[in-house]
Amino acid sequence: MALAFVLMMIEGATLGFLSWMLKPLFDRVFVEGEVGVIWWVGGAIFGLFVIRAITSVAYKTIMTRVAQKSSTAMQTDLLRHTLTLDMSFFQNNPPGALLERLLGDTKAVQGVWSVLITGVGRDAISLISLAVVALLIDPMWVLLALVGAPLMIAPVAIAQQYIRKKTAQTREISGHRTTYLDEVYHGIVPVKLNTMQPYQVSRFKRVVNAIVRAEIKIQASRSLIPALVDIVTGLGFLLVLVIGGQDIINGEKTVGEFMAFFTAMALTFQPLRRLSAITGIWQVAAASLERLYHVFDIAPTITSPATPAPVPSDMTIRVQNVSLAYGDLPVLRDVSFVAEAGQTTALVGASGAGKSTLFNVLTRLIDPQEGQVTLGGQDIRALQLEELRGLYSVVTQDALLFDETIRDNILLGREDVAPDHLNQAMRDAHVADFVDQLPGGLESPAGPRGSALSGGQRQRVAIARAVLRDTPILLLDEATSALDAASEAVVQQALERLSKGRTTLVIAHRLATIRSADKIIVMDQGRVVDEGRHEDLMASGGLYADLCRLQFSDT
């Protein structure tokens, strides 16, 4: 940027020299007829244009590099920061809004440094050099040219505030647009099945039309500032022509002096317009910067302790008097239970009982307001966050795959996995049963969110991930609920193989899959209402027995 600034200063200064060279051109060549002067004046002017060409190419290349690298760095920093934030942040900020900040706002800021440096380094120096030439010829003419400048102060200030306000609104609406498109394309099946195409297009048109109206108002406000410069400059030219013309007629000034001054004033026109436009550009960038800084200022509340405790060897999980609420809505109410190390503990209950929320508490995606969770007697909040989550393998009913190859979806960025280890994980998870039938084998793309695979295939890939992680604790959240009977049988075999020797917690609505669990925790409305083995719970005749009778009423 410093090098580009120097190059811009050189280019800007050439305008002053260019206007000054017109004085000997008119007075000594055109008026006095000195033919020999043509060569050195013409050569000097040509040299100035060569300097302008070289410096222009150099600084534009440098500033493009600066703009691109700074924008990319900002996007990377923003992504890195947002990935550290709590889950509540992502619940309050939909993906579209985050994408607009990550891409739209950083793009709006991308070119502002180039514009500002160009304005200061080139256009400001141009104005200074041209002003020096004009002042050397006649200070009074300069005052006449600037007589209308004070009239711009109030309108420019008002326009700047309006631009910033409307830009912030536009960015907000653009976030809604991105979120809306994300929902439509990922919900394309219900959109088609319910013939919602006209309705969705109508909704989209309302959003984009609001953006169009705001952008028009922003552009009109931005154009107002250079337009005011045009009016003030025109007024200055008029006064200089009237007064300066009289000075030349009276013999007080030469034609060369007038042409040099007039050229200097004419050459200030474009730099002045560009400098005046910078205020509008800065307001647009400032609105985006405020939105970016707002995200950077948000700090995660779920963090690792300053001096983390060592990871215990005992993988017994104790949930002790845990209570949690989202706002005024209680989700967990004084929950207590023990999941013994190396055993399978099942969580059952109606939807909304708090089972999945418990998994989020165990992995510290969220911290409870009351109570604690211990691992081997150690409060999990005392452990390094990365080490704690490194103890878990999680398989959920919605196995999220990335738009990468099946190999990449299993490895998840790991480069230390031997081929034999990977093949064994695929066999254990029954991925090998279908992957060889795909055209690209392991290199076959999974598609957006795994759309190129069936539900059962996606689940098996997720299980292969868990096998490969080889962690001491396994969390299964409705891992087979969305599968057909054949796929469920295959996946269930893989899960049973995976859970051997591990502390396993299972959430299941299909109670047949957890009859053999070492312990069953029965939950209702955020509370633990019963626990025990399947036979004991059936004999006690509580909620679990009622749920079983509902599911197996035909037996």
C-alpha positions as CSV (number, residue, x, y, z in Angstrom):
1,M,0.0,0.0,0.0
2,A,2.9,2.4,0.8
3,L,4.5,1.7,-2.6
4,A,1.1,2.1,-4.4
5,F,0.7,5.4,-2.5
6,V,4.0,6.7,-3.7
7,L,3.1,5.8,-7.3
8,M,-0.2,7.5,-7.0
9,M,1.4,10.6,-5.7
10,I,3.7,10.7,-8.7
11,E,0.8,10.2,-11.1
12,G,-1.2,12.9,-9.3
13,A,1.7,15.4,-9.4
14,T,1.9,15.1,-13.2
15,L,-1.4,16.9,-13.6
16,G,0.1,20.0,-12.0
17,F,3.2,19.9,-14.2
18,L,1.0,19.3,-17.2
19,S,-1.1,22.4,-16.6
20,W,2.0,24.5,-15.9
21,M,3.6,23.4,-19.2
22,L,0.7,25.1,-21.1
23,K,2.0,28.6,-20.0
24,P,5.2,28.4,-22.1
25,L,3.3,26.6,-24.8
26,F,0.9,29.5,-25.3
27,D,3.1,32.4,-24.4
28,R,6.4,31.4,-26.1
29,V,5.2,29.2,-28.9
30,F,1.7,30.3,-29.9
31,V,2.1,34.1,-29.1
32,E,5.9,34.8,-29.5
33,G,6.5,32.1,-32.2
34,E,9.6,30.4,-30.6
35,V,9.7,27.3,-32.8
36,G,12.5,25.6,-30.8
37,V,10.5,25.7,-27.6
38,I,8.0,23.3,-29.2
39,W,10.4,20.3,-28.9
40,W,11.2,20.6,-25.2
41,V,7.7,21.5,-24.2
42,G,6.2,18.7,-26.3
43,G,8.8,16.3,-25.1
44,A,8.1,17.2,-21.5
45,I,4.3,16.7,-22.0
46,F,5.0,13.4,-23.6
47,G,7.2,12.3,-20.8
48,L,4.5,13.3,-18.2
49,F,2.0,11.0,-20.0
50,V,4.5,8.1,-20.1
51,I,5.1,8.5,-16.3
52,R,1.3,8.6,-15.8
53,A,0.9,5.4,-17.8
54,I,3.6,3.4,-16.0
55,T,2.6,4.5,-12.5
56,S,-1.1,3.9,-13.3
57,V,-0.5,0.2,-14.3
58,A,1.8,-0.4,-11.4
59,Y,-0.4,1.0,-8.5
60,K,-3.6,-0.5,-9.9
61,T,-2.0,-4.0,-10.0
62,I,-0.7,-3.5,-6.4
63,M,-4.0,-2.3,-5.1
64,T,-5.9,-5.1,-6.7
65,R,-3.6,-7.5,-4.9
66,V,-4.0,-5.7,-1.6
67,A,-7.8,-5.6,-2.0
68,Q,-8.1,-9.3,-2.9
69,K,-5.7,-10.5,-0.1
70,S,-7.3,-8.3,2.6
71,S,-10.8,-9.4,1.6
72,T,-9.8,-13.0,1.6
73,A,-8.1,-12.7,5.0
74,M,-11.2,-11.0,6.4
75,Q,-13.5,-13.8,5.1
76,T,-11.2,-16.4,6.6
77,D,-11.0,-14.6,9.9
78,L,-14.7,-14.2,10.0
79,L,-15.3,-17.8,9.3
80,R,-12.8,-18.9,11.9
81,H,-14.4,-16.6,14.5
82,T,-18.0,-17.6,13.8
83,L,-17.1,-21.3,14.1
84,T,-16.1,-20.7,17.7
85,L,-19.4,-19.1,18.7
86,D,-22.1,-20.7,20.7
87,M,-25.0,-22.6,19.1
88,S,-27.4,-19.8,20.2
89,F,-25.6,-17.5,17.8
90,F,-26.5,-19.8,14.9
91,Q,-30.1,-20.1,16.1
92,N,-30.4,-16.4,16.1
93,N,-28.6,-15.9,12.8
94,P,-29.8,-18.0,9.8
95,P,-27.3,-19.2,7.2
96,G,-28.3,-16.6,4.7
97,A,-27.6,-13.7,7.1
98,L,-24.1,-15.2,7.8
99,L,-23.4,-15.8,4.2
100,E,-24.2,-12.2,3.4
101,R,-21.8,-11.0,6.1
102,L,-19.1,-13.4,5.0
103,L,-19.4,-12.7,1.3
104,G,-21.5,-9.6,0.7
105,D,-20.2,-7.3,3.5
106,T,-16.5,-8.3,2.9
107,K,-17.0,-7.7,-0.8
108,A,-18.4,-4.2,-0.1
109,V,-15.4,-3.5,2.0
110,Q,-12.9,-5.0,-0.4
111,G,-12.4,-2.0,-2.7
112,V,-12.7,0.7,-0.1
113,W,-9.0,0.8,0.7
114,S,-8.1,1.1,-2.9
115,V,-10.6,4.0,-3.3
116,L,-9.3,5.7,-0.2
117,I,-5.6,5.3,-1.0
118,T,-6.3,6.4,-4.5
119,G,-8.2,9.4,-3.3
120,V,-5.5,10.5,-0.9
121,G,-2.5,9.4,-3.0
122,R,-3.5,10.4,-6.5
123,D,-6.5,12.7,-6.5
124,A,-5.6,14.7,-3.4
125,I,-2.0,15.2,-4.7
126,S,-3.5,16.1,-8.1
127,L,-5.6,18.8,-6.5
128,I,-2.7,20.1,-4.4
129,S,-0.4,20.4,-7.4
130,L,-3.1,22.0,-9.6
131,A,-4.0,24.4,-6.7
132,V,-0.4,25.4,-6.5
133,V,-0.3,26.2,-10.2
134,A,-3.6,28.2,-9.9
135,L,-2.4,30.1,-6.8
136,L,0.9,31.0,-8.5
137,I,-1.1,32.6,-11.4
138,D,-3.8,34.4,-9.4
139,P,-5.1,33.7,-5.9
140,M,-8.2,35.8,-6.5
141,W,-9.2,33.6,-9.4
142,V,-8.9,30.6,-7.0
143,L,-11.3,32.2,-4.5
144,L,-13.8,32.9,-7.3
145,A,-13.6,29.2,-8.4
146,L,-14.3,28.1,-4.8
147,V,-17.0,30.6,-3.9
148,G,-19.8,28.0,-4.0
149,A,-18.0,25.3,-1.9
150,P,-19.7,26.1,1.5
151,L,-23.1,25.4,-0.1
152,M,-22.2,21.7,-0.2
153,I,-21.6,21.1,3.5
154,A,-25.1,20.5,4.7
155,P,-26.4,18.4,1.7
156,V,-23.3,16.2,1.8
157,A,-23.7,15.5,5.5
158,I,-27.3,14.6,5.1
159,A,-26.6,12.4,2.1
160,Q,-23.8,10.5,3.9
161,Q,-26.1,9.6,6.8
162,Y,-28.9,8.5,4.5
163,I,-26.5,6.3,2.4
164,R,-25.2,4.5,5.6
165,K,-28.7,3.9,6.9
166,K,-30.1,2.5,3.6
167,T,-26.9,0.4,3.0
168,A,-27.4,-1.3,6.4
169,Q,-31.0,-2.0,5.5
170,T,-30.0,-3.4,2.1
171,R,-27.5,-5.8,3.7
172,E,-30.1,-7.0,6.1
173,I,-32.6,-7.7,3.2
174,S,-29.9,-9.4,1.2
175,G,-29.3,-11.8,4.1
176,H,-33.1,-12.6,4.1
177,R,-32.8,-13.2,0.3
178,T,-29.9,-15.7,0.7
179,T,-31.7,-17.5,3.6
180,Y,-34.8,-17.7,1.5
181,L,-33.0,-19.2,-1.5
182,D,-31.2,-21.7,0.7
183,E,-34.5,-22.9,2.1
184,V,-36.2,-23.1,-1.3
185,Y,-33.4,-25.1,-3.0
186,H,-33.0,-27.5,0.0
187,G,-36.8,-27.9,0.2
188,I,-37.2,-28.4,-3.5
189,V,-39.1,-31.7,-3.0
190,P,-42.0,-30.2,-0.9
191,V,-42.0,-27.2,-3.2
192,K,-42.7,-29.3,-6.2
193,L,-45.1,-31.8,-4.5
194,N,-47.2,-28.9,-3.2
195,T,-47.0,-26.9,-6.5
196,M,-45.6,-24.0,-4.6
197,Q,-43.5,-22.6,-7.5
198,P,-45.7,-19.5,-8.1
199,Y,-45.9,-18.7,-4.4
200,Q,-42.2,-19.0,-3.9
201,V,-41.4,-16.9,-6.9
202,S,-43.8,-14.3,-5.6
203,R,-42.1,-14.2,-2.2
204,F,-38.7,-13.9,-3.9
205,K,-39.9,-11.0,-6.1
206,R,-41.0,-9.1,-3.0
207,V,-37.6,-9.5,-1.4
208,V,-35.6,-8.6,-4.4
209,N,-37.9,-5.6,-5.3
210,A,-37.2,-4.2,-1.8
211,I,-33.4,-4.5,-2.5
212,V,-33.9,-2.8,-5.9
213,R,-35.7,0.1,-4.3
214,A,-33.1,0.5,-1.6
215,E,-30.2,0.3,-4.1
216,I,-31.8,3.0,-6.3
217,K,-32.1,5.3,-3.4
218,I,-28.5,4.6,-2.3
219,Q,-27.2,5.3,-5.8
220,A,-29.3,8.5,-6.1
221,S,-27.8,9.7,-2.8
222,R,-24.3,8.8,-3.9
223,S,-24.7,10.6,-7.2
224,L,-26.0,13.7,-5.4
225,I,-22.6,14.5,-4.0
226,P,-20.6,14.6,-7.3
227,A,-23.6,16.4,-8.8
228,L,-23.2,19.2,-6.3
229,V,-19.5,19.4,-7.1
230,D,-20.5,19.8,-10.8
231,I,-22.8,22.7,-9.9
232,V,-20.3,24.4,-7.7
233,T,-17.5,23.9,-10.2
234,G,-19.7,25.3,-13.0
235,L,-20.4,28.4,-10.9
236,G,-16.7,28.8,-10.3
237,F,-15.9,28.5,-14.0
238,L,-18.5,31.2,-14.8
239,L,-17.0,33.7,-12.3
240,V,-13.4,33.0,-13.5
241,L,-14.4,33.5,-17.1
242,V,-16.2,36.8,-16.4
243,I,-13.5,38.2,-14.1
244,G,-10.5,36.6,-15.8
245,G,-11.6,37.6,-19.2
246,Q,-11.7,41.2,-18.1
247,D,-8.1,40.9,-16.8
248,I,-6.9,39.6,-20.1
249,I,-8.7,42.3,-22.1
250,N,-7.2,44.9,-19.8
251,G,-3.7,43.4,-20.3
252,E,-3.3,42.4,-16.6
253,K,-2.8,38.7,-17.5
254,T,-1.4,36.9,-20.5
255,V,-3.3,34.3,-22.6
256,G,-0.8,31.7,-21.4
257,E,-1.5,32.4,-17.8
258,F,-5.2,32.2,-18.3
259,M,-4.9,28.9,-20.3
260,A,-2.6,27.4,-17.6
261,F,-5.1,28.5,-14.9
262,F,-8.1,27.4,-16.9
263,T,-6.5,24.0,-17.6
264,A,-5.6,23.6,-14.0
265,M,-9.2,24.2,-13.0
266,A,-10.5,21.9,-15.7
267,L,-8.1,19.1,-14.6
268,T,-9.3,19.4,-11.0
269,F,-12.8,18.5,-12.1
270,Q,-12.4,14.7,-12.3
271,P,-10.2,14.4,-9.2
272,L,-12.7,16.6,-7.3
273,R,-15.6,14.5,-8.4
274,R,-13.8,11.3,-7.4
275,L,-12.9,12.6,-4.0
276,S,-16.5,13.7,-3.4
277,A,-17.7,10.3,-4.4
278,I,-15.4,8.7,-1.8
279,T,-17.7,9.9,0.9
280,G,-20.6,7.9,-0.5
281,I,-18.3,4.9,-1.1
282,W,-17.0,5.1,2.5
283,Q,-20.6,5.2,3.9
284,V,-21.4,2.0,2.1
285,A,-18.3,0.3,3.3
286,A,-18.8,1.7,6.8
287,A,-22.2,0.2,7.1
288,S,-20.7,-3.2,6.1
289,L,-17.8,-2.8,8.5
290,E,-20.2,-2.1,11.4
291,R,-22.0,-5.4,10.6
292,L,-18.7,-7.2,10.4
293,Y,-17.4,-5.7,13.7
294,H,-20.6,-6.6,15.4
295,V,-19.9,-10.3,14.7
296,F,-16.2,-10.0,15.6
297,D,-17.3,-8.4,18.9
298,I,-19.4,-11.4,19.9
299,A,-17.4,-13.7,22.2
300,P,-18.2,-17.4,22.8
301,T,-19.4,-18.2,26.3
302,I,-18.7,-21.9,26.0
303,T,-14.9,-22.0,26.1
304,S,-12.1,-24.1,27.5
305,P,-10.8,-23.2,31.0
306,A,-7.6,-21.4,31.4
307,T,-6.0,-24.4,33.1
308,P,-7.8,-27.5,31.8
309,A,-7.9,-30.7,33.8
310,P,-6.5,-33.9,32.4
311,V,-8.9,-36.3,30.6
312,P,-10.0,-39.0,33.1
313,S,-9.6,-42.7,32.2
314,D,-13.0,-43.6,33.5
315,M,-15.7,-42.9,30.9
316,T,-18.7,-43.1,33.4
317,I,-21.0,-40.2,32.7
318,R,-23.0,-38.7,35.6
319,V,-25.7,-36.1,35.0
320,Q,-26.4,-34.4,38.3
321,N,-29.5,-32.1,38.8
322,V,-29.2,-30.6,35.4
323,S,-31.8,-27.9,34.5
324,L,-31.9,-25.9,31.3
325,A,-34.3,-23.5,29.7
326,Y,-34.5,-21.6,26.4
327,G,-35.8,-18.2,27.6
328,D,-38.9,-18.9,29.6
329,L,-39.3,-22.4,28.2
330,P,-37.9,-25.1,30.5
331,V,-36.4,-28.0,28.6
332,L,-34.5,-30.0,31.3
333,R,-35.8,-30.1,34.9
334,D,-33.5,-31.4,37.6
335,V,-32.3,-34.3,35.4
336,S,-30.0,-36.9,37.1
337,F,-28.8,-40.3,36.0
338,V,-25.6,-42.4,35.5
339,A,-24.3,-43.9,32.2
340,E,-21.9,-46.6,33.3
341,A,-18.6,-46.9,31.4
342,G,-18.6,-49.6,28.7
343,Q,-22.4,-50.1,28.9
344,T,-25.3,-49.0,26.8
345,T,-27.8,-46.5,28.3
346,A,-30.9,-45.7,26.3
347,L,-33.0,-42.5,26.6
348,V,-36.6,-42.9,25.7
349,G,-39.7,-40.6,25.9
350,A,-42.0,-38.6,23.8
351,S,-40.8,-35.9,21.4
352,G,-39.9,-32.8,23.3
353,A,-38.9,-34.7,26.5
354,G,-35.3,-33.2,26.3
355,K,-33.4,-36.2,25.0
356,S,-31.5,-34.5,22.2
357,T,-30.9,-31.5,24.4
358,L,-29.1,-33.8,26.8
359,F,-26.7,-34.8,24.0
360,N,-26.0,-31.1,23.4
361,V,-25.2,-30.7,27.1
362,L,-22.9,-33.8,27.2
363,T,-20.9,-32.4,24.2
364,R,-21.0,-28.8,25.6
365,L,-22.8,-27.4,22.6
366,I,-24.8,-25.8,25.3
367,D,-24.2,-25.4,29.1
368,P,-27.0,-25.9,31.6
369,Q,-28.1,-23.1,33.9
370,E,-28.0,-25.5,36.9
371,G,-26.4,-28.8,37.8
372,Q,-23.3,-30.4,36.2
373,V,-22.2,-33.3,34.1
374,T,-19.1,-35.3,35.2
375,L,-16.9,-37.7,33.3
376,G,-15.1,-40.1,35.5
377,G,-15.9,-37.7,38.4
378,Q,-14.5,-34.7,36.6
379,D,-16.8,-31.8,35.6
380,I,-16.7,-31.7,31.8
381,R,-16.5,-27.8,32.0
382,A,-13.0,-28.3,33.5
383,L,-11.8,-30.2,30.4
384,Q,-10.3,-28.7,27.2
385,L,-13.2,-28.3,24.8
386,E,-11.5,-29.9,21.9
387,E,-10.4,-32.9,24.1
388,L,-13.9,-33.3,25.5
389,R,-15.5,-33.4,22.1
390,G,-12.7,-35.7,20.9
391,L,-14.1,-38.3,23.3
392,Y,-17.4,-38.6,21.4
393,S,-18.6,-40.1,18.2
394,V,-22.0,-39.0,17.3
395,V,-24.5,-40.6,14.8
396,T,-27.8,-38.8,14.3
397,Q,-30.9,-39.5,12.3
398,D,-30.0,-36.7,9.9
399,A,-26.5,-37.9,8.8
400,L,-25.1,-34.7,7.3
401,L,-22.7,-35.3,4.5
402,F,-20.7,-32.6,2.7
403,D,-20.6,-32.1,-1.1
404,E,-17.3,-34.0,-1.4
405,T,-16.3,-37.5,-2.2
406,I,-17.4,-40.4,0.0
407,R,-13.7,-40.8,1.1
408,D,-13.6,-37.2,2.2
409,N,-16.9,-37.6,4.1
410,I,-15.5,-40.5,6.0
411,L,-12.0,-39.1,6.7
412,L,-13.3,-35.5,7.5
413,G,-9.9,-34.0,6.9
414,R,-7.8,-36.6,8.5
415,E,-4.6,-37.5,6.7
416,D,-3.2,-40.0,9.1
417,V,-5.5,-42.9,8.3
418,A,-3.9,-46.0,6.8
419,P,-5.8,-47.6,3.9
420,D,-6.3,-50.9,5.8
421,H,-7.8,-48.9,8.7
422,L,-10.2,-47.1,6.3
423,N,-11.2,-50.3,4.6
424,Q,-11.9,-52.0,8.0
425,A,-14.1,-49.1,9.1
426,M,-16.0,-49.3,5.8
427,R,-16.5,-53.0,6.3
428,D,-17.7,-52.5,9.9
429,A,-20.1,-49.9,8.9
430,H,-21.3,-51.9,5.8
431,V,-20.2,-49.0,3.5
432,A,-18.2,-51.6,1.5
433,D,-21.5,-53.3,0.6
434,F,-22.5,-50.4,-1.7
435,V,-19.5,-48.3,-2.4
436,D,-17.9,-50.7,-4.9
437,Q,-21.1,-50.5,-7.0
438,L,-20.8,-46.7,-7.5
439,P,-19.1,-45.5,-10.7
440,G,-16.3,-43.8,-8.9
441,G,-16.1,-46.0,-5.8
442,L,-14.8,-44.1,-2.8
443,E,-14.2,-41.1,-5.0
444,S,-17.8,-40.8,-6.0
445,P,-19.4,-37.5,-4.9
446,A,-21.9,-37.6,-2.1
447,G,-23.7,-34.6,-3.5
448,P,-25.1,-31.6,-1.6
449,R,-26.0,-32.8,1.9
450,G,-25.4,-36.4,0.7
451,S,-28.2,-36.2,-1.9
452,A,-26.5,-38.6,-4.2
453,L,-26.9,-41.4,-1.6
454,S,-29.9,-43.1,-0.1
455,G,-30.8,-42.6,3.6
456,G,-29.3,-45.9,4.6
457,Q,-26.1,-45.2,2.7
458,R,-25.7,-41.9,4.3
459,Q,-26.2,-43.5,7.8
460,R,-23.6,-46.1,7.0
461,V,-21.1,-43.4,5.9
462,A,-21.8,-41.6,9.2
463,I,-21.2,-44.8,11.1
464,A,-17.9,-45.3,9.3
465,R,-16.9,-41.9,10.5
466,A,-17.6,-43.0,14.1
467,V,-15.7,-46.2,13.6
468,L,-12.7,-44.4,12.3
469,R,-12.8,-41.9,15.2
470,D,-12.6,-44.8,17.6
471,T,-13.7,-42.8,20.6
472,P,-14.6,-44.2,24.0
473,I,-18.1,-42.7,24.0
474,L,-20.8,-43.2,21.4
475,L,-23.9,-41.0,21.1
476,L,-26.7,-42.4,18.9
477,D,-29.6,-40.0,18.2
478,E,-32.4,-41.8,16.4
479,A,-29.8,-43.3,14.1
480,T,-32.2,-45.7,12.4
481,S,-35.5,-43.9,12.7
482,A,-35.7,-42.7,9.0
483,L,-34.7,-46.1,7.5
484,D,-36.7,-48.9,5.9
485,A,-36.6,-52.3,7.6
486,A,-33.9,-53.7,5.4
487,S,-31.6,-50.7,5.8
488,E,-32.4,-50.5,9.5
489,A,-31.3,-54.1,10.0
490,V,-27.9,-53.4,8.3
491,V,-27.3,-50.2,10.1
492,Q,-28.4,-51.7,13.5
493,Q,-25.8,-54.5,13.0
494,A,-23.1,-51.8,12.4
495,L,-24.2,-49.9,15.4
496,E,-24.1,-52.9,17.7
497,R,-20.6,-53.7,16.5
498,L,-19.5,-50.1,17.0
499,S,-21.0,-49.9,20.6
500,K,-19.1,-52.9,22.0
501,G,-16.8,-51.8,24.8
502,R,-17.9,-48.2,24.6
503,T,-19.9,-46.0,26.8
504,T,-23.0,-45.7,24.6
505,L,-26.0,-43.5,25.0
506,V,-28.9,-44.1,22.6
507,I,-32.0,-42.1,21.8
508,A,-34.6,-44.3,20.2
509,H,-38.3,-44.0,19.4
510,R,-38.3,-47.6,18.1
511,L,-38.1,-49.3,21.5
512,A,-37.4,-52.7,19.9
513,T,-33.9,-51.5,19.2
514,I,-33.0,-50.8,22.8
515,R,-34.6,-53.8,24.7
516,S,-31.1,-55.2,25.3
517,A,-29.7,-51.9,26.7
518,D,-28.0,-52.2,30.1
519,K,-30.1,-49.3,31.4
520,I,-33.1,-47.4,30.1
521,I,-33.8,-43.8,31.2
522,V,-37.4,-42.8,30.8
523,M,-38.0,-39.0,30.3
524,D,-41.1,-37.0,30.2
525,Q,-41.4,-33.2,29.8
526,G,-37.7,-32.7,30.7
527,R,-37.7,-34.9,33.8
528,V,-36.4,-38.4,34.5
529,V,-39.5,-40.3,35.6
530,D,-38.1,-43.9,35.6
531,E,-35.0,-46.0,34.9
532,G,-34.0,-49.6,34.8
533,R,-33.8,-52.6,32.5
534,H,-36.5,-53.4,30.0
535,E,-37.9,-56.3,32.0
536,D,-38.0,-54.3,35.2
537,L,-39.7,-51.3,33.6
538,M,-42.3,-53.4,31.9
539,A,-43.0,-55.0,35.3
540,S,-43.4,-51.7,37.0
541,G,-46.1,-50.6,34.6
542,G,-45.0,-47.0,34.2
543,L,-44.6,-44.7,31.2
544,Y,-42.2,-47.0,29.5
545,A,-44.6,-49.9,29.7
546,D,-47.3,-47.6,28.2
547,L,-45.0,-46.6,25.3
548,C,-44.2,-50.3,24.6
549,R,-47.9,-51.2,24.6
550,L,-48.5,-48.4,22.1
551,Q,-45.8,-49.7,19.8
552,F,-46.4,-53.4,20.2
553,S,-50.1,-53.5,20.6
554,D,-50.4,-56.2,18.0
555,T,-48.3,-58.7,20.0
